[in-house]
Amino acid sequence: MMYGMRGSGRMFRILMRHAGVSREMGGEELSLAVQRVDQMFIQALEAGASDIHMHPERNALRIRFRIDGVLHEHEVITQPDLIQAMISRVKLAANMHLDEKRDTQDGRIDMEYLDRRLSARVSCIPTLNGERIVMRILDPARMQVNLDSLGMPQDVIAHWRRALQVAYGMLVVTGPTGSGKTSTLYASLHTLDRVHRNIVTVEDPVEYEFPDNVMQVQVTEKITFPRALRAMLRHDPDVIMIGEIRDRESLQIGIQAALTGHLVLSTLHTNNAIETISRMIDMGAEDYLIAATLQCAMAQRLVRVICPDCRVPYQPTPEEIAALKIPQEWLAQARFFAGKGCPKCMNTGYRGRTGIFELLRISPAIREAIVNRASSDQIMQIAVKEGFRTMLDDGRDKVLRGITTPREVIQAVYAGVYE
């Protein structure tokens, strides 16, 4: 059945899942609210949006799409009846209570577009002007990426692949929300032998389903991270993925699992890879246990890629050159680029994103420094002597190769950490 854009040849439908069985969601095809909601989803998917924001204002509903990490205004709806009908349609599709307007609600929408199965994680919160809805679009095709396509430097990807083959230990990916940590973990799991190794994950939420041989557990109010992890250890796992280490108990269980012969992959919120160690100590982990279990810590950020269709030469400012720490002797041969904006990139000058990375390998010298409670600066000095390169170094390389702009790298990583 055609939805949203009649006669265009594009197929879109919302699916309802009940007792494990999916069926098409009801609703009159000619209803204006049904058409506008379906059209909103279609346009978001075609634009490559990661999130849809439905923001109520006093006399309007503002719809915005997040594309390549930046919000873009899509549409403003002013008809009161249509606004309420669209919100009700989304809430119904997400299996939320329509009559509940004073409390937060979470749900999930399954959909099908051009024979692709997708879903959206939905959050609804009451605000001063009505219910605000944000939908995170989850496309399994985006998560079927390999490590080579994430943008890791060759030395980083070689060391990371080697670390993934160890029998036991802990690998940690760090960075703020929206820095691509989940994509890195999923791409890492895709490299592992899922036939002969028992892989289990505990996530909040489970964003993408593996097609085979991976047991995924959804965290709930009843099944917390620590409770799920303790239960997992009784399921004979070889590899455990912890979506995020949030508290001391989860960290301790993860460390104990790594000590007892399991490979543990997880994420943590820190500014850079070096700070992973001090963060784990602050959360209550013993330094000698960190030294014994941590194999490596990788920090990452996402930067936008210059649009190839409108790329033009660019002259960076002296401040940008200083911030990126580009040596003066490099400037004579260096070439910089930026996008001037075109219809293909929505006049932003950027299209797509790539990662910038730094990888801290826990060498014998660094293990000794951890046990001796060395400062982050002392650990950094040891790591640099052993070849450690920061995210700023990787970002500068990508600027000099014409992949991204100085502004993107500075916004992503230049927070005084590497001054």
BELDABEL-V274556 format. One record per pair of residues at least 6 apart in sequence whose ideal C-beta (glycine too) atoms are under 8 Angstrom apart, sorted by the first residue. I is the first residue (numbers start at 1). J is the second residue. Records with the same first field share a line. If there is no record, write none. Layout:
I->J ; J
//
This chain:
1->13 ; 24 ; 29
2->8 ; 10 ; 11 ; 29
3->11 ; 12 ; 13 ; 29 ; 34 ; 35 ; 38 ; 42
4->10 ; 12 ; 35 ; 37 ; 38 ; 39 ; 41 ; 42
5->12 ; 38 ; 39 ; 42
10->42 ; 113 ; 114
11->112 ; 113 ; 114 ; 115
12->38 ; 41 ; 42 ; 111 ; 112 ; 113 ; 114
13->24 ; 25 ; 111 ; 112
14->24 ; 25 ; 38 ; 41 ; 93 ; 109 ; 110 ; 111
15->22 ; 23 ; 24 ; 25 ; 110 ; 111 ; 112
16->22 ; 23 ; 24 ; 25 ; 93 ; 95 ; 110
17->110
22->110
25->92 ; 93
27->34 ; 89
28->34
29->35
31->85
32->82 ; 85
33->82 ; 85 ; 86 ; 88 ; 89
34->89
36->77 ; 82 ; 86
37->86 ; 89 ; 90 ; 93
40->52 ; 63 ; 74 ; 75 ; 86
41->52 ; 111 ; 113 ; 120
42->113
43->65 ; 74
44->52 ; 65 ; 74 ; 137
45->113 ; 118 ; 137 ; 139
47->65 ; 67 ; 346
48->67 ; 68
49->65 ; 66 ; 67 ; 137
50->66 ; 67 ; 69 ; 136 ; 137
51->65 ; 66 ; 134 ; 135 ; 136 ; 137
52->63 ; 64 ; 65 ; 66 ; 120 ; 133 ; 134 ; 135 ; 137
53->62 ; 63 ; 64 ; 65 ; 66 ; 71 ; 132 ; 133 ; 134
54->61 ; 62 ; 63 ; 86 ; 87 ; 90 ; 132 ; 133 ; 134 ; 135
55->61 ; 62 ; 63 ; 64 ; 132
56->62 ; 83 ; 87 ; 127 ; 129 ; 130 ; 131 ; 132
57->129
58->129
59->78 ; 80
60->76 ; 77 ; 78 ; 83
61->76 ; 77 ; 78 ; 83 ; 86 ; 87 ; 130
62->73 ; 75 ; 76
63->73 ; 74 ; 75 ; 76 ; 77
64->71 ; 72 ; 73 ; 74
65->71 ; 72 ; 74
66->72
67->346
68->304 ; 348 ; 350 ; 351 ; 352 ; 353
69->178 ; 302 ; 304 ; 353
70->304 ; 348
72->346
77->83 ; 86
83->130
87->130 ; 131 ; 133
88->98
90->109 ; 122 ; 133 ; 135
91->97 ; 98 ; 105 ; 107 ; 124 ; 131 ; 133
92->98
93->109
94->105 ; 107 ; 108 ; 109 ; 120 ; 122 ; 124
95->107 ; 108
96->105 ; 107 ; 122 ; 124
97->105
101->126 ; 131
102->126
103->126
104->123 ; 124 ; 125 ; 126
105->123 ; 124
106->121 ; 122 ; 123 ; 124
107->122 ; 124
108->119 ; 120 ; 121 ; 122
109->119 ; 120 ; 122 ; 135
110->117 ; 118 ; 119
111->117 ; 118 ; 119 ; 120
112->118
116->139 ; 141
117->140
118->137 ; 138 ; 139 ; 140
119->137 ; 138
120->135 ; 136 ; 137 ; 138
121->135 ; 136 ; 138 ; 205 ; 207
122->133 ; 134 ; 135
123->133 ; 134 ; 135
124->131 ; 132 ; 133
125->131 ; 132
126->132
136->207
138->207 ; 208
140->208 ; 209
142->183
143->183 ; 186 ; 187 ; 207 ; 208
144->190
145->183 ; 186 ; 187 ; 190
146->187 ; 190 ; 191
147->157 ; 160 ; 161 ; 184 ; 187 ; 188 ; 191
148->157
149->187
150->180 ; 183 ; 184 ; 187 ; 354 ; 355
151->354 ; 355 ; 356 ; 357 ; 398
152->160 ; 355 ; 357
153->357 ; 389 ; 394 ; 397
155->359 ; 387 ; 389
156->298 ; 357 ; 358 ; 359 ; 394
159->296 ; 359 ; 361
160->171 ; 188 ; 296 ; 298 ; 359
161->191
163->169 ; 171 ; 295 ; 296 ; 361
164->171 ; 188 ; 191 ; 192 ; 263
166->263 ; 295
167->261 ; 263
168->258 ; 259 ; 260 ; 261 ; 262 ; 263
169->258 ; 263 ; 264 ; 293 ; 294 ; 295
170->254 ; 255 ; 258 ; 264 ; 265 ; 266 ; 293 ; 294 ; 295
171->188 ; 263 ; 264 ; 265 ; 266 ; 295 ; 296 ; 297 ; 298
172->245 ; 265 ; 266 ; 267 ; 268 ; 276 ; 294 ; 296 ; 297 ; 298
173->181 ; 184 ; 185 ; 265 ; 266 ; 267 ; 268 ; 297 ; 298 ; 299 ; 300
174->181 ; 267 ; 268 ; 269 ; 270 ; 272 ; 273 ; 275 ; 276 ; 279 ; 297 ; 298 ; 299 ; 300
175->181 ; 267 ; 269 ; 270 ; 299 ; 300 ; 301
176->269 ; 301
177->269
178->302
179->300 ; 301 ; 302 ; 355
180->300 ; 301 ; 302 ; 353 ; 355
181->267 ; 300
182->207 ; 243 ; 267
184->298 ; 300 ; 355
185->241 ; 265 ; 266 ; 267
186->208
188->265
189->199 ; 201 ; 210 ; 214 ; 239 ; 241 ; 265
192->199 ; 239
194->210 ; 212 ; 213 ; 214
195->213
197->238 ; 239
198->215 ; 235 ; 236 ; 237 ; 238 ; 239
199->213 ; 214 ; 215 ; 237 ; 238 ; 239 ; 240 ; 241
200->214 ; 215 ; 216 ; 217 ; 232 ; 235 ; 237 ; 239 ; 240 ; 241
201->214 ; 215 ; 216 ; 217 ; 240 ; 241 ; 242 ; 243
202->217 ; 219 ; 225 ; 228 ; 229 ; 232 ; 240 ; 241 ; 242 ; 243
203->216 ; 217 ; 218 ; 219 ; 241 ; 243
204->218 ; 219 ; 225 ; 243 ; 244
205->218 ; 219
206->216 ; 217 ; 218
209->216
210->216
215->235
217->223 ; 228 ; 231 ; 232
219->225 ; 228 ; 243
225->242 ; 243 ; 244 ; 246 ; 247 ; 249 ; 250
226->247 ; 249 ; 250 ; 253
229->240 ; 242 ; 250 ; 253 ; 254 ; 257
230->253
232->240
233->253 ; 257 ; 262
237->257 ; 262
238->262 ; 263
239->262 ; 263 ; 264 ; 265
240->254 ; 257 ; 262 ; 263 ; 264 ; 265
241->264 ; 265 ; 266
242->250 ; 254 ; 264 ; 265 ; 266 ; 267
243->266 ; 267
244->266 ; 267 ; 268 ; 269
245->251 ; 254 ; 266 ; 267 ; 268 ; 283
247->283
248->283 ; 284 ; 285
251->280 ; 283 ; 284 ; 285
252->284 ; 285
254->264 ; 266
255->285 ; 289 ; 290 ; 293
257->264
258->264 ; 293
259->289 ; 292 ; 293
264->293
268->276 ; 279 ; 280
269->279
270->276 ; 279 ; 299
271->299 ; 415 ; 417
272->299 ; 358 ; 390 ; 391 ; 417
273->297 ; 298 ; 299 ; 358 ; 359 ; 360
274->297 ; 360 ; 376 ; 379 ; 380 ; 383
275->376
276->294 ; 297 ; 299 ; 360
277->290 ; 294 ; 297 ; 370 ; 376 ; 379
278->376
280->290 ; 294
281->287 ; 290
287->370 ; 371 ; 373
288->370 ; 371
290->370
291->362 ; 367 ; 368 ; 370 ; 371
292->367
294->362
295->361 ; 362
296->359 ; 360 ; 361 ; 362
297->359 ; 360 ; 362
298->357 ; 358 ; 359 ; 360
299->357 ; 358 ; 360 ; 391
300->355 ; 356 ; 357 ; 358 ; 391
301->355 ; 356 ; 391 ; 395 ; 412 ; 413
302->353 ; 354 ; 355 ; 356 ; 412
303->353 ; 354 ; 355 ; 356 ; 395 ; 398 ; 404 ; 408 ; 409 ; 412
304->348 ; 350 ; 351 ; 352 ; 353 ; 404 ; 405 ; 408
305->350 ; 351 ; 352 ; 353 ; 354 ; 403 ; 404
306->337 ; 338 ; 339 ; 349 ; 350 ; 351 ; 402 ; 403 ; 404 ; 405
307->339 ; 341 ; 342 ; 344 ; 345 ; 348 ; 349 ; 350 ; 351
308->351
309->342 ; 344 ; 345 ; 351
310->339 ; 340 ; 341 ; 342 ; 344 ; 345 ; 349
311->337 ; 338 ; 339 ; 402
312->337 ; 338 ; 339 ; 340
313->335 ; 336 ; 337
314->336 ; 337 ; 338 ; 405
315->336
316->324 ; 336 ; 406
320->406 ; 407 ; 410
321->331 ; 406
323->406 ; 410 ; 414
324->392 ; 395 ; 396 ; 399 ; 406 ; 409 ; 410
325->392 ; 396 ; 418
326->334 ; 396 ; 400
330->400
334->400
335->400 ; 402
336->399 ; 400 ; 402 ; 405 ; 406
337->402 ; 405
338->349 ; 405
339->345 ; 348 ; 349 ; 350 ; 351
340->349
341->347 ; 348 ; 349
344->351
345->351
349->405
350->408
354->398 ; 403 ; 404
356->391 ; 394 ; 395 ; 398 ; 409 ; 412 ; 413
357->391 ; 394
358->388 ; 389 ; 390 ; 391 ; 393 ; 394
359->388
360->366 ; 383 ; 388
361->383 ; 386 ; 388
362->370
363->382 ; 386
365->382 ; 386
366->379 ; 382 ; 383 ; 386
369->378 ; 379 ; 382
370->379
374->382
380->388
390->413 ; 418
391->412 ; 413
392->409 ; 413 ; 414 ; 418
395->404 ; 408 ; 409 ; 412 ; 413
396->409
398->404 ; 409
399->405 ; 406 ; 409
//
